[in-house]
Amino acid sequence: MRPRAARRRQRSELAGRRPASTPSSGRVGISLFLLWIALSGAPRAQPGPPPSFEQEVKASFVYTVAKFVDWPLEAFGDPGAPLVFGILGDDPIEEPLQRTVAGKSVSGHPVEVIRVKDGEDPISCHILFVGRSESARVDEVITRVGNSSVLTVGEFDHFAQRGGVLRLRLDQNMVRFEVNVDAAERAHLRISSKILKLGTIVHERKRGAGSP
Protein backbone atom coordinates (compact mmCIF):
# COMPACT_ATOMS: atom_id res chain seq x y z
CA MET A 1 0.00 0.00 0.00
CA ARG A 2 2.77 2.43 0.81
CA PRO A 3 4.49 2.21 -2.62
CA ARG A 4 1.09 2.76 -4.30
CA ALA A 5 0.36 5.79 -2.15
CA ALA A 6 3.83 7.16 -2.86
CA ARG A 7 3.28 6.80 -6.61
CA ARG A 8 -0.05 8.63 -6.38
CA ARG A 9 1.59 11.42 -4.42
CA GLN A 10 4.42 11.68 -6.98
CA ARG A 11 1.95 11.90 -9.89
CA SER A 12 0.06 14.64 -8.03
CA GLU A 13 3.26 16.62 -7.47
CA LEU A 14 4.28 16.33 -11.13
CA ALA A 15 0.86 17.48 -12.28
CA GLY A 16 1.19 20.51 -10.01
CA ARG A 17 4.47 21.47 -11.66
CA ARG A 18 3.07 21.70 -15.20
CA PRO A 19 3.53 25.25 -16.48
CA ALA A 20 0.51 27.34 -17.27
CA SER A 21 -0.11 27.91 -20.96
CA THR A 22 1.30 31.13 -22.38
CA PRO A 23 -0.31 31.86 -25.77
CA SER A 24 1.78 34.98 -26.43
CA SER A 25 5.10 33.21 -25.91
CA GLY A 26 3.78 30.37 -28.07
CA ARG A 27 3.15 32.79 -30.91
CA VAL A 28 6.66 34.15 -30.56
CA GLY A 29 8.03 30.61 -30.61
CA ILE A 30 6.12 29.80 -33.79
CA SER A 31 7.35 33.00 -35.43
CA LEU A 32 10.92 32.21 -34.49
CA PHE A 33 10.53 28.69 -35.81
CA LEU A 34 9.34 30.03 -39.17
CA LEU A 35 12.21 32.49 -39.20
CA TRP A 36 14.62 29.65 -38.41
CA ILE A 37 13.30 27.70 -41.41
CA ALA A 38 13.95 30.66 -43.67
CA LEU A 39 17.42 31.15 -42.25
CA SER A 40 18.54 27.55 -42.07
CA GLY A 41 17.36 26.36 -45.46
CA ALA A 42 15.54 23.36 -43.99
CA PRO A 43 15.29 20.54 -46.55
CA ARG A 44 12.22 20.49 -48.77
CA ALA A 45 10.52 17.67 -50.65
CA GLN A 46 11.24 18.96 -54.15
CA PRO A 47 14.71 18.34 -55.66
CA GLY A 48 15.11 21.99 -56.61
CA PRO A 49 13.32 25.25 -55.82
CA PRO A 50 10.60 26.45 -58.21
CA PRO A 51 11.16 29.72 -60.11
CA SER A 52 9.15 31.69 -57.54
CA PHE A 53 10.98 30.19 -54.56
CA GLU A 54 13.32 33.13 -53.99
CA GLN A 55 10.52 35.70 -54.01
CA GLU A 56 8.36 33.60 -51.67
CA VAL A 57 11.23 33.22 -49.19
CA LYS A 58 12.04 36.94 -49.29
CA ALA A 59 8.39 37.85 -48.73
CA SER A 60 8.03 35.46 -45.79
CA PHE A 61 11.30 36.62 -44.29
CA VAL A 62 10.48 40.34 -44.45
CA TYR A 63 7.01 39.79 -42.97
CA THR A 64 8.43 37.63 -40.15
CA VAL A 65 11.12 40.17 -39.30
CA ALA A 66 8.48 42.93 -39.16
CA LYS A 67 6.85 41.13 -36.23
CA PHE A 68 10.05 41.60 -34.22
CA VAL A 69 10.37 45.35 -34.84
CA ASP A 70 8.81 48.11 -32.73
CA TRP A 71 7.89 51.38 -34.42
CA PRO A 72 7.32 54.55 -32.39
CA LEU A 73 3.66 55.32 -31.72
CA GLU A 74 3.81 58.47 -33.81
CA ALA A 75 4.65 56.39 -36.88
CA PHE A 76 0.95 55.45 -37.02
CA GLY A 77 -1.87 57.93 -37.31
CA ASP A 78 -4.03 55.90 -34.95
CA PRO A 79 -3.95 52.47 -33.25
CA GLY A 80 -5.87 50.87 -36.12
CA ALA A 81 -3.75 52.37 -38.90
CA PRO A 82 -2.19 49.87 -41.32
CA LEU A 83 1.45 48.91 -41.37
CA VAL A 84 2.52 49.74 -44.91
CA PHE A 85 4.98 47.68 -46.94
CA GLY A 86 6.26 49.80 -49.82
CA ILE A 87 8.09 48.40 -52.86
CA LEU A 88 10.35 50.78 -54.75
CA GLY A 89 11.68 49.84 -58.15
CA ASP A 90 11.23 46.89 -60.47
CA ASP A 91 11.07 43.80 -58.25
CA PRO A 92 8.76 40.75 -58.49
CA ILE A 93 8.30 40.49 -54.70
CA GLU A 94 4.96 42.33 -54.74
CA GLU A 95 2.65 39.40 -55.54
CA PRO A 96 4.34 36.93 -53.12
CA LEU A 97 4.25 39.61 -50.42
CA GLN A 98 0.56 40.28 -51.06
CA ARG A 99 -0.15 36.56 -50.64
CA THR A 100 2.02 36.33 -47.51
CA VAL A 101 0.36 39.18 -45.62
CA ALA A 102 -3.24 38.68 -46.82
CA GLY A 103 -5.55 38.86 -43.80
CA LYS A 104 -2.64 39.19 -41.37
CA SER A 105 -1.49 41.90 -39.00
CA VAL A 106 1.64 43.12 -37.23
CA SER A 107 1.26 44.28 -33.61
CA GLY A 108 -2.44 44.80 -34.16
CA HIS A 109 -1.99 46.77 -37.39
CA PRO A 110 -3.48 45.37 -40.61
CA VAL A 111 -0.87 45.02 -43.33
CA GLU A 112 -1.01 46.91 -46.61
CA VAL A 113 1.29 46.50 -49.61
CA ILE A 114 1.80 49.38 -52.04
CA ARG A 115 4.03 50.10 -55.01
CA VAL A 116 6.01 53.31 -54.50
CA LYS A 117 6.30 55.04 -57.84
CA ASP A 118 9.28 57.10 -58.88
CA GLY A 119 9.03 60.55 -57.34
CA GLU A 120 6.61 59.52 -54.60
CA ASP A 121 7.53 60.10 -50.97
CA PRO A 122 8.80 56.83 -49.44
CA ILE A 123 8.33 58.02 -45.84
CA SER A 124 4.64 57.12 -46.05
CA CYS A 125 5.80 53.49 -45.64
CA HIS A 126 6.83 51.64 -42.50
CA ILE A 127 8.87 49.13 -44.49
CA LEU A 128 10.46 50.06 -47.80
CA PHE A 129 11.79 47.26 -50.01
CA VAL A 130 14.32 48.78 -52.40
CA GLY A 131 14.53 46.73 -55.60
CA ARG A 132 17.74 45.96 -57.45
CA SER A 133 16.82 48.45 -60.16
CA GLU A 134 17.41 51.23 -57.60
CA SER A 135 20.94 50.17 -56.63
CA ALA A 136 22.55 53.03 -58.56
CA ARG A 137 20.60 55.64 -56.59
CA VAL A 138 20.40 54.03 -53.18
CA ASP A 139 22.14 57.01 -51.58
CA GLU A 140 19.40 59.29 -52.89
CA VAL A 141 16.71 56.96 -51.52
CA ILE A 142 18.34 56.78 -48.09
CA THR A 143 18.65 60.57 -48.04
CA ARG A 144 14.97 60.97 -48.90
CA VAL A 145 13.99 58.61 -46.09
CA GLY A 146 16.17 60.61 -43.68
CA ASN A 147 15.33 60.06 -40.01
CA SER A 148 11.81 58.80 -40.69
CA SER A 149 10.76 55.58 -38.99
CA VAL A 150 11.13 53.47 -42.12
CA LEU A 151 12.67 50.00 -42.12
CA THR A 152 14.59 50.02 -45.39
CA VAL A 153 15.30 46.61 -46.92
CA GLY A 154 17.54 45.82 -49.89
CA GLU A 155 19.44 42.89 -51.31
CA PHE A 156 22.37 44.36 -53.17
CA ASP A 157 25.97 44.69 -52.00
CA HIS A 158 26.77 47.25 -49.30
CA PHE A 159 23.13 48.26 -48.86
CA ALA A 160 23.41 48.23 -45.07
CA GLN A 161 26.81 49.93 -44.99
CA ARG A 162 25.39 52.75 -47.13
CA GLY A 163 22.57 53.48 -44.69
CA GLY A 164 19.92 50.84 -45.30
CA VAL A 165 18.60 49.11 -42.20
CA LEU A 166 18.41 45.51 -43.45
CA ARG A 167 20.26 43.81 -46.27
CA LEU A 168 19.25 40.28 -47.18
CA ARG A 169 20.46 37.70 -49.68
CA LEU A 170 19.86 34.08 -50.53
CA ASP A 171 22.89 31.81 -50.43
CA GLN A 172 22.22 28.19 -51.48
CA ASN A 173 18.55 28.55 -50.49
CA MET A 174 19.47 30.05 -47.12
CA VAL A 175 18.66 33.60 -46.05
CA ARG A 176 21.61 35.65 -44.84
CA PHE A 177 21.11 39.17 -43.59
CA GLU A 178 22.88 42.20 -42.20
CA VAL A 179 21.43 44.82 -39.83
CA ASN A 180 22.72 48.36 -39.71
CA VAL A 181 22.10 49.21 -36.07
CA ASP A 182 23.08 52.85 -36.64
CA ALA A 183 20.40 53.25 -39.30
CA ALA A 184 17.83 51.49 -37.10
CA GLU A 185 18.60 53.82 -34.21
CA ARG A 186 18.37 56.86 -36.47
CA ALA A 187 14.95 55.66 -37.62
CA HIS A 188 13.83 55.13 -33.99
CA LEU A 189 13.24 51.43 -34.65
CA ARG A 190 13.70 48.82 -31.94
CA ILE A 191 14.73 45.51 -33.48
CA SER A 192 14.42 42.48 -31.20
CA SER A 193 17.62 40.87 -30.00
CA LYS A 194 16.17 37.59 -31.31
CA ILE A 195 16.66 38.98 -34.83
CA LEU A 196 19.98 40.69 -34.15
CA LYS A 197 21.49 37.44 -32.86
CA LEU A 198 20.65 35.68 -36.12
CA GLY A 199 22.11 38.29 -38.44
CA THR A 200 25.37 40.18 -38.92
CA ILE A 201 25.64 43.57 -37.25
CA VAL A 202 27.16 46.30 -39.40
CA HIS A 203 27.72 50.01 -39.01
CA GLU A 204 27.44 52.75 -41.56
CA ARG A 205 30.44 53.33 -43.74
CA LYS A 206 32.19 56.53 -42.78
CA ARG A 207 32.85 58.65 -45.80
CA GLY A 208 36.05 60.60 -46.11
CA ALA A 209 36.87 63.46 -48.41
CA GLY A 210 36.71 62.40 -52.02
CA SER A 211 34.85 59.15 -51.27
CA PRO A 212 32.25 58.20 -53.91
C-alpha positions, -999 to +999 in steps of 0.1 A: +000+000+000+028+024+008+045+022-026+011+028-043+004+058-021+038+072-029+033+068-066-001+086-064+016+114-044+044+117-070+020+119-099+001+146-080+033+166-075+043+163-111+009+175-123+012+205-100+045+215-117+031+217-152+035+253-165+005+273-173-001+279-210+013+311-224-003+319-258+018+350-264+051+332-259+038+304-281+032+328-309+067+341-306+080+306-306+061+298-338+073+330-354+109+322-345+105+287-358+093+300-392+122+325-392+146+297-384+133+277-414+140+307-437+174+312-422+185+275-421+174+264-455+155+234-440+153+205-465+122+205-488+105+177-506+112+190-542+147+183-557+151+220-566+133+253-558+106+265-582+112+297-601+091+317-575+110+302-546+133+331-540+105+357-540+084+336-517+112+332-492+120+369-493+084+379-487+080+355-458+113+366-443+105+403-445+070+398-430+084+376-402+111+402-393+085+429-392+069+411-362+100+416-342+104+454-348+088+481-327+079+514-344+073+545-324+037+553-317+038+585-338+047+564-369+010+555-370-019+579-373-040+559-349-039+525-333-059+509-361-038+524-389-022+499-413+014+489-414+025+497-449+050+477-469+063+498-498+081+484-529+103+508-548+117+498-582+112+469-605+111+438-583+088+408-585+083+405-547+050+423-547+026+394-555+043+369-531+042+396-504+006+403-511-001+366-506+020+363-475+004+392-456-032+387-468-055+389-438-026+392-414-015+419-390+016+431-372+013+443-336-024+448-342-020+468-374-035+454-406-009+450-433-010+469-466+013+465-496+018+494-520+040+501-550+060+533-545+063+550-578+093+571-589+090+605-573+066+595-546+075+601-510+088+568-494+083+580-458+046+571-460+058+535-456+068+516-425+089+491-445+105+501-478+118+473-500+143+488-524+145+467-556+177+460-574+168+484-602+174+512-576+209+502-566+226+530-586+206+556-566+204+540-532+221+570-516+194+593-529+167+570-515+183+568-481+187+606-480+150+610-489+140+586-461+162+606-437+153+601-400+118+588-407+108+556-390+111+535-421+127+500-421+146+500-454+153+466-469+175+458-499+194+429-513+224+444-532+260+447-520+268+473-493+231+483-489+234+482-451+268+499-450+254+527-471+226+535-447+199+508-453+186+491-422+184+455-435+203+438-463+192+403-472+205+377-497+199+341-505+229+318-504+222+282-515+185+285-505+195+300-471+187+336-461+216+356-448+211+392-436+229+422-422+214+448-398+227+484-397+221+492-361+231+529-366+204+532-393+178+515-371+186+538-342+184+569-365+149+557-376+138+551-340+132+514-346+137+488-319+147+455-335+144+425-312+176+409-300+162+376-313+167+390-348+200+407-342+215+374-329+206+357-361+221+383-384+254+402-389+256+436-372+272+463-394+277+500-390+274+527-416+304+533-437+322+565-428+329+586-458+360+606-461+369+635-484+367+624-520+348+591-513+323+582-539 
